[in-house]
Amino acid sequence: MWRVYFDPGPDGTRSFENLASFEQGEPVAVYNVREFATADAVTDFVLARNDHVLIVSTPFTFKGVTVDFKNVAPRLTGLGHSRFPEPDPNPQPIPTNEPPFQS
């Protein structure tokens, strides 16, 4: 799920240390998202793609203009790329004897 919030007067307090701060404002759209990623271990490159399909939207007005995501963006596509991060010096073991890894 991917949620879109509308805040006509952000106060600058949002931060990645407090992820809930990004959910301030009025929820105006909810998308169902499927993400696909391709990793190339030789070049340390990752390509991510995602498809968004609108589930629900609520019209909102900003500076006299009313927007409804069902009319503007009923479907979205996202693309992203990155390099692999440095190896974790203390990796967490994968529990291969527990679901869903056991099969």
Secondary structure, DSSP 8 states (H G I E B T S, - for coil): -EEEEE-SS--S--BTTBGGGGG-SEEEEEEEEEEEEEEETTTTEEEEEEEEEEEEE--EEETTEEE-HHHH-SEEEEEEEEE-----SS-----TTSTTTT-
